[in-house]
Amino acid sequence: MDEAAGTYARLTPYHETKGRAMSLQIDSIDPASGRPGVEVTLTGTLLRTQTLRWGEEDWDETYWEGAASGNGTVEITFKVPPGAGTVQVVALNGNEQSNVVEFTYV
């Protein structure tokens, strides 16, 4: 409390700080290659993920499952959609996006 002003200081929530600690980050994709229909797992700082961008398509939370682990990371499980070649995978939350990882169709 600021006794001179008679008010309480507003504490800034951790997610509002300018640090990058709460940014979306994909640490791994496993497997990094496969056929359509195979299940992949994205692991990283993904708690606030709302959408996965798989190549040129965006997939909302109804198409994948996420679960937090005890060490603060999140695993997102996603079934690979039809496609070919190598695609970029990105986690999104509004205007925020993660780093890019790649998946290669075989």
Sequence and secondary structure as in RCSB ss.txt:
>XXXX:A:sequence
MDEAAGTYARLTPYHETKGRAMSLQIDSIDPASGRPGVEVTLTGTLLRTQTLRWGEEDWDETYWEGAASGNGTVE
ITFKVPPGAGTVQVVALNGNEQSNVVEFTYV
>XXXX:A:secstr
 BTTTTB      GGGSSSSTTS EEEEEESSEE TT EEEEEEE TT  EEEETTEEEEGGGEEEEE TTS EE
EEEE  S  SEEEEEEEETTEE   EEEEE 
